[in-house]
Amino acid sequence: MLHLEAASTSPGNPWLNIGIFGAFVAITLVIVFRASRNNKTAADYYAAGRSFTGGQNGSAIAGDYLSAASFLGIVGAIATTGYDGFLYSIGFLVAWLVALLLVAELLRNTGKFTMGDVLSFRLKQRPVRIAAAITTLAVSFFYLLAQMAGAGGLVSLLLGIGDGVGQAVVITVVGGLMILYVLVGGMKGTTWVQIIKAVMLIVGAGVMTVWVLALNGFDFSALLDRAVEVAGNPAILDPGLKYGVSDLAKVDFLSLGLALVLGTAALPHVLMRFYTVPTAKEARKSVVWAIWLIGIFYVFTLVLGYGAAALVGPEVIAAAPGGPNSAAPLLAFALGGPLLLGIISAVAFATILAVVAGLTITAAASFAHDIYASVVKKGKPEPGAEVKVARRTVVIIGIVAIIGGIGANGQNIAFLVALAFAVAASANLPTIVYSLFWKRFTTRGALWSMYGGLISAIVLIAFSPVVSGSATSMLKTEGINFAWFPLSNPGIVSIPLAFLLGWIVSVIDNRREDPAKQSEMEVRSLTGIGAEKATHH
């Protein structure tokens, strides 16, 4: 315990940490360059030529999904708020059942590259594609904020950078690296980085889990007792430390749960992974693979979170640069000294880079494919132009993410990601579900649902305690307080609102959509007939 407090400015050896980071970045860049050699067409750049098997794609989905929030954010949340922190793990995992049962296969059968393809199949192309691109960019932005904040906190901890300027520089460097990955590698390079990272993350977390259990004689109860003793707080084993404080906190938890469970099936960067496989059967298989890998990992987070509480202590974690997000790296240092810390941090860094690359390519594909190719060029872009536009978009998104990440630095990442889930579930999910399952759904209903869900979610976040008015807000200046919405997560209001808007507007809209298109979509989404033709033309 004592050696940790003494070293809390920068545990381990900063040069060793930089060396391990550098080696990882160099190896993955080589892989990305090799993978990018055959990025000739838009299908290569966005969907990796649909060349991945279910198992490979499942590993990549796990890589995409197990973001910095899962590793740094959840372990930190469990270490500081105990049982209530583990609820994030449960929410993130249960959400996969919605994705598997409602969305994966139907989307693979219907679309080509983006969510806009699916929605515009039976609705009016132009307005729906623009709306889909806007919601995709918004969700990607919120998700990127979380990853950038994680990168800032993590690297600052490793290099002992405590001041804001140093952390801003770190976030900028991470942003630059990510832009390079995506520009060069496209979806194929990004997918390989995801797969390597998923394997490294699960192995790294597994080693630490076994190590923590071994120190406690493989007795989980002994570990929990030790965590209570170090934290000096028996409440970390009970529900309610964070979400049971008041009635308002309980409503906030319901809102968070809704966002987590419904958000996954609408996250654009996860949906896009279903297009990188050749058939719907492989799409289903990849979700089953992903659920196994992700489920195993979330069981590890429980041991790692309480392990960090027992071996490092909540107070030391709260005081470290990066706050709760530094629980996992500090636990690695307590277990295996500087070397394990360097390796686990490199894994966490890889996690951030890979997820950020996946998000950026999704946002760029959505803009280039839905707005540039389909709306501006009316579906007839010059050869190669679409990929050029996608690459330019990557640079712009990267710069915006860097600026946002500097603003969100220091927030708990699992919580920031939950906001992205709320925006996805509000803006995208109702429209996806209605498009696939409801015959009377109209274009106007889709637009009201998407814009209504998106605007309500963002407005409620802007006027919530997340942005102003509390000690943990993004704007910490005294006297700034415009928080009139009491909940930290808008899901409980914005998700039902978006479903309701889509339903009411479709029912009163007198313009019916083409019934033949509707029937074709139904047959194709359920059977996959016609999907292959669409993919190759």
N, C-alpha and C positions, 0 to 999 in steps of 0.2 A: 504493500500500500504506500509506504513512505517514498520509495524510489519513484513512484508514479507522480506524486504531488510535486516532487522536486523537478520532474521533467515535463511538467504539464505544458510548458511553452512549446516545445517541440519534442515529442517522444521520439526516440530512435535517432538515426543519423540522417540529417537532411540530404547529404550527398548520396548515401546508399538508396534513399527513397527516389531521388531524381534518376539514379542509374537504372533502377528496376523499371521505373516509368518509361524511361527512354528506350530501354530494350523492348518493352511491350509495344510502344508506339511504332518502333522501327519494324518489328516482325509483322504487325498487322498492316502497316503501310505496304510492305512487300506483297502480302496476300491480296490486298485491295488492287494494287497495280496489276498483278497477274490475272485477277478475276475480271478486270475491266477491259482486257484485250478485245473481247468480242461484244462490246457494247455498241452495236451498229444501229439497231432500230429502237423505236420507242418501247416496244415490248421487251427488248433486252434491258433498257435503262430502268423502266419502271417495275417490270415483273420478272426480271432475271431470266427472260426467255422461257418462263414456266418450266424450269428444268429441275426443280427440287423435289425430292421424294417427301412423303408424309412425315417420316421420321426426322429428316433434315429440317423440314419446315417447322415441325413441332418444336425442335430444339431452338430454332430461330425465333419462334413466337415466344417461347419461354425467355429467350434472351431479350426480346423487345419488351416483354411485360415485367420481368424482374428488374425494375429500374433502380435508380439510386433510392427511390422511395421505399422499395421493398427491403433493400439491404441496410442502408444507413438510417432511413426514416423510421422504419418499424422497429428495428432493434433499439433505437434511441427511445421510441415511444414506450416500448415494453420496459426498458430499464428505468424510465422516469415515472410512468403512470401505470406500470404493471398490467393487470388484466385488461384494462381499457385500451391499452396499446395493441394488445393481441387481436382486438376486434377488427383492426385494419387488415390483418392477415386473413381472418375469416371472411371478411367482406370481399377482398380481392379474389379469393379462391372460389367462393360460391358463385361469384359473377360469371365464371367460365361456363357454368351449366346453362345460363341464359344464352351465351354465345354459341355453345354447341347445339342446343336444341332449337333455337329460333333462327340463327343467322348464318352460321358458317357455310353450310352446303348450298343453301338457297342463293346466297350472294355469289358464290363461286360459279354457279350455273348461269346467273343472270348477267354478270358484269364483265368488264374487260380489265380496267386498271383502277378505277376510283369509284367512290360511293355515288358520284354524280352520274356515272354510267347506269347504275341500277335504277336510280330515281327517275332519270330522264327516259328510261325504256318505255314507260307507258304514260308519262306526263309530258308537258311541253318542255322541249329541250332547253331553250335559252334561259328563261327565268329560274328553272330548277337547277341547272348547272351552276349559274352564278351563286345561288343560295348555298349549294353544296360546297362550292369552293370557299365561300366566306366562312361557313361554320367550321370547315376543316382547318382553315388558317387560324381561327380563333382557338379551337381546342389545342392545336399544335403549339400555339403561343403559350397558353397556360402551362402545358406540360413541359415545354422547354424552360420556362421560368424555374420550375422545380429542379430540373437537372442542372441548370447553370448554378443555381444557389448551392446545390450539393457539391458541385465541382469546386466552387469557391471555398466552401467550408473545409472540404477534405484536404485540398492541396495546402490551404493556409495552415491547417493543423500539422501537416507533415513538414512544412518548411518553417514552421514557427512564425508565420506572418500574422500578427494580431490586428494591424491597422486596416482601415477601410480601403485605402489607396492600393496597398499590396494585394488585397483580395480582389479588387477591381481588375488589376493587371492579370491576375491568375485566371479570372473568368474570361478575360479577353483572349488569352492564349488558348484556353480550351475551345472557345468559339472558333478561333482561326483553324485549329486542328480539325474540328468537325467539318468545317466548310471544305477543307482539302479532301477529307475522306469521301464526302458525298459527291463532290465535283468529279473526282477521279473514278470512283468505284461504281456509282449507280447502285441499283438494287442488289446486283450480284455480290459486289464487294461488301456492301452493308450486311447482307445475309451471312456471309462467311464470318465477318467480325462478330455478328450476333451469336453464331453457333459456338465459336471458340470461347466467347465470353460466357455463354450459358454454362458450358462445361466447367470453365475455370471457377465461376461463381459457386456452382453447386458443390464442386469438389472442395473448394476453399472453405465454404460454410460447413460442409460435412466434417472436414478435419477439425475445425474449431469446436464443433458440437461434441464430437467424440472426446476431444481433449477436455472440455469443460466437464462433461459427465464423468470422465476418468478421474479427474481431481476430486470428485464427490462420490467416488466408489460406485459409479453408475447408478446412483440412487437419486432420482429426480426430486424426491421430497427433501433430501438433505440439501440439495442445491437451493430449493425454495426457502428452507429455514435459514440458510446462510445469507440469502439475498435480503430477507426480512431483518436479520441481525445487522447487516452492514448499513442498510437503508434506515434502520431504526424506525420502521413504519410497517406494521403488520397489514395495513390497508392495501399494499401493493399486490396482495394475493386476492383481494376481493373486487368484485365488480363495483364501479361507481366512483373511482378516485378522480376521474376526469368528467365522465358523462352523467354522474349521479348526484352532482353537487346541488343542483336545483332542478325545478321542473323545466326551466328553459334549456338546461344542459341535456335533459332527456329528449326533448324535441329536437335539439341539435343533433343528437346521436341518430335519431330516426332519419333525419335529413341526410346525414352522412351515409348511413346504411343504404338508403335508396340510391344515392348517387353512385356508391361503389358497385352495388349489385346490377344496376341498370346501365352504368356507364361503359363497362367493358365491351358490351355488344355493339357499342356505337363509337368506339375509339377509332378514328380513321387509320392510324398507323398499324393497328392490329387487324382491321378489316382488310387492309391492303395486302397483308401477308397471305390471305386466302387465294390471291390471284397468282402467286408464284408457284403453284402446283399444277400438274397437268389435268387432273380430274377432280370431280366432287368427292369421290371416294377418298382420294388422298387428302382433300381438305378436311374431311371428317377425321381421318386417321391423325392428321397433324394436331387437331384439337385434343384428341385423346392423349397423344404424347405430351402435349403441352400441359394438360391437367396433371398428369403424373409428376412431371418434373417440377412444376410450380407447387404442387401439393407437398412434395417432399421438402422443398426449400422452405415453405412456410412453417412446417413442423420444426425445422432447424431454428427459425427466428425466435421461437418460444424459448428454447434453451439458451440461445445467444443473448437474448434480451435480459433474462434473469441472471445469466452468467455475468453479463456486464454489471448488473446491479450488485452481484455478490463479490466480484473480483476487483471492480474499479470503484463502484459507489456512485449513487446518483448525484452527489454534490460535486465530485471531481468532474463528472460528465457535463454537468450544467455549466461549470466554470471554463471548460476547454474552448478553444476557438472552434466555432461550428456548433457549439452547444450540444443538444441531444444527438445531432447527426454524427458526432464523433464517437458515439458509444462503441460501435463495431471495431474501428481502428484501435481505440484504447484497450479494448478487450484483447485484440490480437497482440498488442504490445505487452500486456500483463501476462499472456500465455507464453509467447515465444520470443519476446524481446524484439530488437530492431528488425531482424530479418523477416519474421512473420508479419510484423507491421508493414514492412515495405511491400511484401507479396500481396497481402490482403488489400492494401491501399491501391496497389496497381490493378487488382481485380475490380475494386470499386470504381476506379477511374475508367477502366475498360467498360464497365457497366454504363457509366455516364456517357462515354463517347459513342458506344454502340446504340444506345437508346436515342441519343440526340441525332445521330445519323439517320436512324429509321424515321424519326419524326420529320426531319428536314426534307427527306426525299418524298415523304407523303405530301407535305404541304406544297412542295415544288411541283410534284406531279399533278396535284389537284389544280393548281393555278394554270400550269402550262397546258394540261389536257382539257380541263373543263372550260376555262375562260379563253385562253389564247386559241387553241386548236378548234374547239367546238363552237365558241361564240364569235370571237373576232374573225377567225378565218372560215367560219361556217363549215367546219369539218374537212376543209381541204388545205391544210398547211403545206408549205413547200417542204421537200424532203430534208430532214435534219433540223428544220427550224424549231420544231416542238421541243426537242431535247436541248437546243441552245437556250430557249426561253426558260426551260426548267433549271438549267445551270445558273442563269442570271438570277432567277428567283432564289436559289439556294444562298447566294451571297447576301441578298437583301434580308432574307429571313435570319441568317446568321448574325447580321449586325443588330437587328431588332432584338434577337434573343440575348445578345451580350448586354445591351443596355438594360433590358428587363431584368436579367439575372443579377446585375449589380444592384438594382432596386430591391430585389426580393431576398438579398443575401441575409442569412441568419434565421429565416423562418424554418419551421420543421417541414422537411420535404414531403413526408407522407401526407401532410395536411394540404400542401400546395397541389399535389397530384389529385387529391380528392376534389379540389375545385375544378380541375380539368375534366374529371369524370362527370361532375355535375353539369358542366357546360355541354359535354358530349351527349349525356342522357337527355338533356332538355332540348338541344338543337337537332340532334340526329335521330335518336331512337324512335320517337313517335312516327316520324315520316318513313323510316325503314320498315317498321312493323305494319303500318297502314298500307304502304306500297305493296308489300308481299302478301298481305292477308285480307285486304278489304276492297271489294269491287267498286264501291261508290266513292272512293277517295279521289279528289280532284287536284289539279295543279294549284288552284287558289288555296285549297286546304293545306297543301304541302308548304306553300310559301308562308302562310300565316303561322303554321306550326313551327317551321324552322326559325323564321325571324323572331316570332313571339318568344319561343323558348330561349333563343340566343340572347335577345335583348334583356328579357326578364332576368336570366341568370347573371348576366354581366352587371346590370344595374344593381341587383341585390347584393352582389359581391362588393361593388364600389361603395355602397352605403352600409356595409356591415362592419362589425368590429375588426375584421381582417385588415381593413385599409386604414381606419382611423379610430381614435377614441379609447384604446386600451393599451396596457403596457406592452403587449406583444404585437401591436399593429405595425404595418409597413411604414406609415408616417408617424414617427415617434415624437414629433415636435409638440410641446405643451400647447394646449389651447386649440389645436386643430381637432375638431370632432364633428363629423357630419354623419355619424352612424345612427340612422333611425331604424334600420332593419336589425333585429336583435340576434339572429342566428349567424353562425360562422359559415354554414354551408347552405346554399339556396335551394338544394334539390327538392325539398318537400313542397315548395311553392311552384318552382319553375317547371318541374317535370309534369305534374298533373295539368298545369296550365297549357303546356305545349300539346299534350294529348287532347285536351278539351278544345283548344282552338282549331286543331286539325279536323276534329269531328264536326263541330258546329259549322265551320265555314264550308266544309264539303257537303253537309246536309242542305244548307240554304243556297249553295251555289247551283245555278240552273244550267251551267255549262257542263255537260257530261263528257267524260273522256271516251276515247275510241274503245268500244267493248272488245273488238277483235284483238287489239294490242294487249288488253287486260288478260284475255284468255291465253294468248301466246305466252305472256309473262308467267302466268300461273303454271302452265304446262312445263315451260322451260325451267323455272325455278325448282319444281318438284322432281323433274325427270332428267334435266340436263340436255334434252334433245334440242339441237340447234345451237348449243353453247360453243361446240367445237368450231362450227362454221364461223361464228362471230369472232372467235379468237384469231382465226387465221386470215380473215379477209383484209 
